Amino acid sequence: MRNPLHIIFSLILSVAVVLPFGVSAQINTTQVMRIGQNMMYFGDYELAIQCFNRVIEAKPRTERAYLYRAIALLNLDDYTGAEADATRAIELNPFITDSYEVRGVARQNLGNYNGAVEDYDLALNLLKDNRNLLFNRALAQDAAGNTEDALATFNHIIETSPSYDNAYLGRAKVELSLADTTAALADLDKALELNKNLPNAYILRAGIAIGRSRDFKTALDDTDAAIKLLPQMAGLYVNRAFLRYNLDDYFGAMADYDYAITLDPTDPTAYFNRALLRTEVADNDRAIADFSTVLRIDPDDVRSLYNRAMLYRTTRQYDKAIADINRVIEAFPEMSAPMFFRFEIYDEMGNRTNAMRDYDKAMALSKKERADYAAGTNPSGGKDAASGASSQGGGRADGKQADAEPQSPEESARIFANRFSLLLTADNELETEGEYNNKSIRGKVQDYNVNLSMQAPFILSFYSSPTELAPTTYFMPEIESINSTRTLRMLVQIVNNEPSLDDPDIVQRHFDSIDYYNSYLATHQPRAVDYFGRGMDHMILRNYEAAVEDMTRAIELAPDFTLAYFARANAMTRMLQLAAGEDDLAATYQGRIARMRNIFDDYDKVSEYSPRSPFPHYNKGILYAELGDMESALKEFTKAIELKEDFGEAYYNRGFVQYKSGNQKAGTADLSRAGQLGITQSYNLLKRMK
């Protein structure tokens, strides 16, 4: 098999030239660059890089090929490669703002914050007062420790863009680092006034409420709001449980710990806290099980060892208690408390020899602790006894002083136990992501995307991503008919969960298939199915212009070719998506209407030749909703449901549109039905809408 990195892209562009051995074929670099950009837009970064590699091989001084490859590498977290490519693009053309932005983002992710600031400054020389570049510069300045510079940059952004919500959020974080909670709270309130969907603002405001006045009720309200926006973030439930516990809602706290564990079975914090709550109500066996789970995840968690030792002692499993407390003593050999605890265990066991030995050691250590305390040194031998976990201790707000001067081994043991039985909280603050002027730089912001969206449109493909709840693709009689003829090189499917292309062998297969069709069509009487097959290959490779051209030829030869109309509408929709990110006309209502007219016509043809098919109506519903025509969208989704009563995606999208239109009752009913039909995102949306 040929190396996919050396594919002759001219095959897919129908400009292949037979040359003598050792002579490279000329490729249409403009079209190959366009295919690479299309692939990058839809997240196929590895394949996009192959396209840019070919352009660079053919024309090594094409600065935009280096720039686009840098963006693709950035999205694959290859920051070193991205920095190198962006630098090369700058060397070839120092007047492209995007190159400085991309290199700045790469350097920021590599920890070179001052270098990132320099790049953002160079970009700002070319694009003065660009708020996205200024925002990224402020983040880099703050990360570099230049707090005052970051604050000045955020001030400038707010002066020039007073409705920019993230600027207030960013400035609030800087103000918190300067301990100015009053200014930070005012900025968080302003950010939420501008945009209610900022989870970090709620998280930070909850922290201020706890820190300033132990206002757990206000913090709980803000945490609830954050959970609605990020319902899959386990740490938020851990923190809400802490708040509920401090508000005497034991059962609510326990429910939150249970759900946090369901979301993240490997996070020790929820297990540890649940164990503490179970200990409070003497549910000892299950508390031991939770502490044991923490120790399987982190065998050196001293807090869990100490608390499990206490439970083993309570349940008279003395040998296990001794084994656990021995490890605590190893961690804190200069502290009297764990030594005194072991004395008590030996004493209960009747082992007087070991008990008296430990008692004498505990007394000696206690005397040293009092002397160290009087001298102002750390009585724990240099290691804080409360530092045995990764999260900050929360505990209960009872006002008790946990670190009073120890007067005896017994008092030291009490203080030690109190510090080791505090509830832990999770660090839920999201990393502040850059807001990129170049829209191709997606970064990790999509990991925490709080914007809701509809289920995707259905397309024709050779591939699908079946899930446990949807193990097979939907049925369409025209697909069954064409697959049964075996005239295509692969079987067609109708899907709305097409996987990203990340396997070079798959790409090679479609290049080879296009090569086959080129040869076949050049030597045989053209058939509609052959143009359709080649058009499908172009679709898979994101060459939508070529796909539209081939589907048009198929329709010219067979005017009732239903699948060709459907596939052409798919390809034109993808072209519309690409255009919307590139020019202002495509982003306007009139511009989109003009571009959509042919798409609607093709879907209408599908309905004419296949009147029982729900898919054209479903896809048209999505397009109408994107245009803001909710009434037409509702009609199309309703028609799709009439044709296929178990169409879960259509119920979901209709429910989504119902909510957008203010009809909460109908929206709830539709989302509930969608959930029953396996569209699990319905429950997320239902929770947020409530």
N, C-alpha and C positions, 0 to 999 in steps of 0.2 A: 504493500500500500504506500502511496506517495505521502511524503511529509506534508501535513496540512499547512505548514508555514510557507510552503513553496507552491501553493495552488496558483494556477494562472487565472487571475480574476477575469481576464478577457473572455473566458468561456461563458460566464454568466452575463456578460455585457454584449455578447454576440459580435465581438471584434477579434476573434482568435485569428492568429496569423501563423502559418507554418514556416519556420525559419530553419536554417542549417544548424547542425549540432554545435552547441557552444555559444550561440547567439541568443540573447534574451529577447523575449517578446515584449513589445511595447504595450503598456496597459493604459487605460483611460483613468488617470489618477483622480480626476475630478469626480467621476462616478464611484470609484472605489472609496474615496474619502467620504462621499455621501452615504454609501452603504455602512461604513464604519460609524458615522454619526448616528444613523438610524439604529444600529445595533446598540450603541451606547445609550441612546434615549430609552430603550426598552430593557436596559440592565444587562445586556450580553457583553460584558466588558472584555472578557478574554478573547472573544471573537472580534470585537472592535479593534483590539490591539493587533490582531493578525492583519486586518485591513491597513492600519496605519504603518505597520512594518513594511508592507508591500509598496506603499506610497514612498516611504523613506528609501527603500531599496532602489526604486526607479528614479526618484528625484530627492536626493539627500539634503537639499537646501530648502525643502518645503517646511517653513517654520510652523505652519498650522498643524501639520502632521505630528510634529513633536508636542505641540500644545495639546492636541486632542488625546494623544497617547498618554501624556502626563495626567490629564483629567481621568482617563480610564484607570491608570495605575493608582491614582488617588482614591478612587472609589473601591479599589481592591486592597486598600490599606498598605500599598507599597509606596511609602512616603519617600524613601531614598530614591527609587527610580523616578518618581514624579518630580522630585526636586531637580534631578539631573536633566530630565527632558525639558522642564520649564526653563532651566538655565540655557539649554541649547536653543530653545525658541527665542529667548531674549537676545542671545548672541546674534541670531540671524535677523531679528527685527525687534529693536528695543522700544517700539512704539505701539505694542499691543498690550493694552491694560490687563487683559485676562491672564497673560503669562506671569505678570507680577503677582496677581491674586492667587493663582494656582501655586506658585512657588512659596508664597507667604503661608498658605494653608498647609502645605507639605512641611515647611520648617516649623510651623506651630505644633504640628503633631509629632515632630521629631524632638521637641523640647528646645528648639533654637528660637526662643521668643523674641530676642532682640533682632535677629535676622528677619523674622517675620514682620516685625514693626518696620524695618527698613524697606521691605518689599511693599507693604501697604502704603508707606509714604511715597514711594516711587509711583505706585498706581494712582494715588491721590493727586500727584503732580499732573497726571494726564486726565484725571476725572475728578475734578475738585468737588469737595463736599458730598461725595457719594456715601450715603448713610450705611450701606452694607460694608464697604471698605473701612469706614470709620468704626463701625461696631466691632469688626474683627480686630482692628488695631487696638481698641480698648481692651478686648479680651486678652490679647497678647501682652499688652502693657501690664495688666493686672497679674497675669501668670508669671511675668518676669519680676514681679515685686515692685514695680513702679506704680504704686497705688495712686499717688497724687496725679500722675500723668493720665492714668486710666480714668480717674474722676473728671479731669479736665476734658478728656475726649467725650465722655458720656454727656457732660454739660453742653458741649458744643453740638452733639447730635440732637439733644432735646431742644436746644435753641433753634436749630434749623429744621427739625422734624418733630414738632411738639406732639404729634399723634402716634409716634413710633413706640408701641407698647414695650417691646423688648429692651429698648434703651432705658426705660424706667426700672425694669427688672434687673438689668445689668448694673445700673448705678446703685440700686438697693444692695446688691451683693457687695459692692465696694464699700458702701457706707457701713454695712455690718462688720466688715473686716476692720473698719476704723472705730467700731463700737458706738456708732451713731445710730442707735435703734429708732429714734424718733424720725429722723430723715428717711431711714430705710422703710419704716412702716408707711410713711406718706407716699413714697415712690411705689411701693407694692400696691397700695390702695389705688393709685392713679393707673398703674398697669392693668389692674383688674377692671377698672372703670372702662378702659379702652378695649379690653379683650378678656372675656370671662373664661377663656379656655387656656389659661396659663398654669399648668400644674405646679411649676416651681414657685410661682408667686404664693399659692396657697400653702405649700410646704414651708417656705421661709416665714410666712406670716404666722403659721402655727408655732414655729420655733420661737418667734418673738413673744407670742402670747404666753408660752410656758416660761421663758427665761425672765421676762420682765415682772410678771405678776402671778405666775402659776395658775393662769386662767385656762384650766383644762377644757371648759365648756367651749370657749371661743376656738381653742386649738382643735377640738373635736369637729366643730363645724367646718373649719378649713380643711381638715384631713378628709372629711366626708366628700368635700368638693373635689379634692385631688383624686380620690378613689374613683369618682365618677368619670374622670378624664383618663385615668390609668388603672382600669380595673384588674389588670393582670400583674401589677407590681406588688410582689409579696411583702416587701418591707413596709408599705403603707398600712397593711393590715396589722403588722407587728406594732407599729407606732399607735394605731388607733386602739389596739388592745391595751397598750400602756395607759392611754388617756381614759378609756372606759374603766379600767381597774381603779384609777385614781378618782373616778366619779362613782365608785362602788357598784359598778355594773360587772360583776364577776362573770356571769354567764355570757354577756356580750363579749368580754375580753377573751374568754375561752373559745367562743365561736370564731373570733378573728384569728386566733392562733391556729385553730384547726384548718381554716381556709388558707392561711399563709403557707402552711405545710403542704396542702393540696397543690398550691401554685408552684412551690419550690421545695421539693422533698429533701434537698441537700443543704438548706440554709439552717445552720445550727441555732440561730437566735430564737426562732419560734419554738423549737423543741425545748431549749433551756427555759424560756419564760413559761411555757405550758407546764413544764415539770415543777417550777416554783409554785404555780397556782394549784397544781394537784397536791403538792406537799402541804399547802395550807389547809386543804380539806381532808388530809390523811389518806389520799388515794395513792398510797405508797408504792404499790407494785407498778402502776402505770407511770408514776413519777420516776422511778428507777429506770424504767424502760426508756423514757425520754432522755434522761441524762446519759444513758448508755448509747443512745443514738448520736447524741452530740459528740461523745468520745470516739465513736466510730468515724465520724467526720473529721474530728480534730482530737487525736489521742492525747494531746498535751494541754487540753482545756482544764486548767486548775480549778476554776469555779465548779465545773461539773463534777470533778473528782471529789472536792470537798463536800458538796451537797449530797452526792451519792453515798459518800462515807457516812454522813449523818443519817441517811435513810437506812443504810445497812445496819447501823447501830440500833436504830429504832426498831427494826424488824429482827434484831438479834442475829444478824449474819456477820458475826464479829470478824471472822477471817477475811471476808471481803472488805469490811470496813477498814481493817488494819492495812490491807494491800493498797487501798485508795489513799489513806491518809499518809502512808509512807511516801507516796509520790508527791503529795503536797509539801511534806517536810523537805523533800529533795529540792523542790522549787523555792522554798523559803526557809533555809536552814537557820537563819538568825532570828526567826520570829517565835515567840513563846506560844502563840495561840494554837497552831496545829500540834505542837508538842504536848500542850496541856490537854488537847482533845484526845490524843492517843493515850495519855495517862488515864483519862476517864474510861476509855474503852477497855484497857487492860484491867482497870479496877473492877468494872462490871463483870469481866470474865473471871475474876478471882486470881489473876496472875499478878500477885503482889510484887514479885521481884522486878518485872518490867515496869509495873505501874510506878513504883517508887523511883526507879531510875529516871523515868520520863518526868516525874514530878520535880525531882531535883534539877533536871535540865531546864524545865519550864520556868522554875523560880529564878535560876541564874540568868536566863535570857530575858525574863521580865525585868530584873534589876538593871540589866544593860539597856533595855528599851527606855526605862525611865531616865536613865542617865543621858542617853542619846536625845530624848525628847527635851530634857532640860538644856542640853547643849545646842538644840536647834537643828540636829541632823536627822536624817530619815531613819526611823526606828526599824524599818523593814529590811535593812541590809542592802539598800540601793535599789530595791524593786518594789514598786507599789503593789500591795496585795489586791488592789481592785483592777489591776491591769491584765487580768487573765483572759480577756475576751476582746474581740475585734471591735465591738460596738461600745458606745458610751453608756455608762450605767444610768438608768432612769430612776427606778425605785418608787417608793410611795411618798407623797408629799406630806409627811407627818411632822415635819419640823424638828425631828430628833437630830442631835449632833452625833454623827457617826465617828468622828475623829477626835473625841475628847481624850485628855491625857490618860493613859492606862495606869491604874492604881495597883493592879494585881494580875496574875495569870488569868484568873476568871474574867476580869474586866477586858483584858486583851482578847480573850476568846470570844466574848460577846461582840466586841467591835469588829473583829475579823469575820465572824459569822454574818453580821449585818451587812458588811461590805460585799460579801460573797453571795448574798441573797437578794441583791437588787435586780429588778427587772431591767433588761437590756433594751435599747432602742436601736433601730436601723438607720443608717445614713441613706435617706431617700432622695436627697437633692440630685437632680439630673445635671449632668455636665452641660454647661451652656454651649450650644453649638453655634458656629458661625452662620451668618446670613449672607449667602454668596451672591455676588453680582452676576457671575456666570452660572446660569441655572443648571448646567450639566454637573456641577459639583454638588452631589447629594449628601455626602458625608454620612454620619450616623443619625442625623436628625430624624430619618424615617423610622428608626427604632422606637421612637417615642412620639410618633405622629398621632396627635389627638383629634385630627380631623376625620369625621366620619365620611364614608363613601358608599356608593351602591355596589351591588354585586356586578362583576365584570360582564361585558357583552359576550355572546357566543360567537365563536369563529370556527372555520374549517381548518383542520390541522392533521398532521400525521402522528401527533404526540399528545399525551395528556398527563396530568398528575393526579391519579386517583387517590382518594383519602379513605380512611376507615369508614366514614359515614357515606361516602359517595364512591364506591369501588369501581363503578363502570361509568361509561359515558352515556349520553342520551341517544335515543333512537330517532332516526329520520329516514323515511322510506327511500328517498332518493340516494342517500348514502349507502343503504343496504343494496340498492340496485346496482350502483356503479362498482361497489366492492365485489359483488357477485360475478361481474364480467371479467375480473382479473386483468383489465386493460391498463390499470395504473401500476406503477412500480411499488407503491405502498398503499396500505389501507387508510381511507379517509375517516376522520372522526369529527364530531361536533363537540366542542369543549369551551369552557370559560375559565379553565385553570391550566392553560398551556405552560409547560415548564420553560425556564430560561435555557438557552443553548449554552452548554458548558463542556461539551464533549467534542473534541476536534474530529473524531471519527464520524460523528453524525454530520458535521459540516461537510466533511469530505464526501460522504455519501450523496449529499444533495448537489454538490458541485459535479460529481460524476454523473448524476442523474440529468442535470442540465446539459452536460456534454453529450449524453446519449440522445436526448430530445433534439438538440441542435443537429446532430448527424442524421437522425431519423427523419426529421422534417425536411432536411435538405435533399433527401433521396426518395421520399415517398409522398403519395398524395396526402396533403394535410388533413387531419381529422380534428374535430373539436376537442376530443378527449386528450389528444397529445398537447395541445395548447393549454388545456386545463391542468394537466399533470406538470408541465414546465412552470406554469404560473404558480402552482402550489409550492414547487421548490423555491421559486423566487420569494414567495411569502415567508417560508421558513427562514430564508437567509436575509429577511428584512429589506429586500429590494422591491419596494411596493410599487414604484413606477413601472418596473418591468412586469410585475404581477398583474397590474391593471391592464397593461397592453395585451398580455397573453389571454386574460379572461375576455377582453373585448373581441379578440380574434375568435375565441371559442364560441362566443355568442353570435358573431357574424355567420359562422358556419352552422350553428344550431340555435336558432332564436328562442327555443323553449328549454334551454339548458339551465335548469333551476339552480343547480349548485354553482354554476359560473356566475350568475347574478349575485348569489349570496357571498361568494368569495370576493368578487369585485367590490361589493359594498364593504366587506371587511378591510380590504386593502385601502380603499379610499378613506375609511374612517381612521386608519393608522396614519395615512398621509395628513389628514386634518389635524390629528394630535401633534404630529411633528411640526406642522406649519404654525400651530397655535403658539409654540414656543419660540418661533423665529421671527414672526412679523406681526405688527399691530393690527393689520387688516383681518387676519384670521382670528384674532382675539375679540373683535367686535361682533355684535349681534348680527348686523347685516352681512359682514364678511363670512361668518359661520353659516348663515342661512344660505348664502350663495354656494358655498362649498358643499353644504349638506343636501342640496336639491337632488343631485345625481345619486347620492346614497339612498335617500328616501325612494327615489324612482326604482332603484334596483331591488330594495326590499319589497316594494309594491309588486314588482314582477314575480318575486318568489311567492308572495301570497296569491297571486293570480294563478300560477302553475301548481302551487301546493297549498291549497286553501286551508288544510287542516294543520299546517305547521305553526307552532306558537313562536318560533324563534325570531322571525322578522319583526313581529309585533313587540317582542321583548326588547330587541335591539333598538327599535325605533323609540320605545319608551325611554330608554337611557339617553338617546340623543335629544329628545324633547326636554327631558329633565335638565340636561346640561345647558340647554338654551333658556331655561327658566320657564318653559311652557308646561306648568305642572298639570293643567287640565288635560292637555293632549297626552302627556306621559301617563296619567292615571287611566285614560281610555285604552291606551296600548297595553299596559300591564294587565288590565282587566280582561282584554281580549285574549291575551296569552294564557291567562288562568282559565278562561272559558274553554279554550282548546286543549289545555292540559291541566287538569284539576289538582295534580300533585306537583306543580311546578314551584318548588321551594324558593328558587332565586327570584321568581316573579312576585311571590308574596312578600319577600324581603324588600325588594325595590319599591313595590307599591306601598308598603308600610313606611318606608323611608320617605317617599313623596308625600304620604298622608301627614306625617309629622311636619315636614317642611311647609305644608299647606295649613297647618294649625289644627288638623283633625286628629287629635290624640287618641280618641276612642277607636276609630277605624284603624289607625296606625298600629295600636297595641294588638288588636285582633289579628292583623296581617302578620306582624312579627312573631306573635305566638304560634301561628300556623306554620310560619317558615321554620321556626325552631323545631317543631314537631317533625318537619320534613327533612331535618338534618342540617339546616343552615345555622350552625352554632353561634355565629356572630350576632344572631338575633337577640340572644340573651344579654350580650354586652350593650347593644343599642337600647334594649328595653330598660336596663338598669340605669343608663345615663339619662334617658328621657324622663324617668320617674324622679 
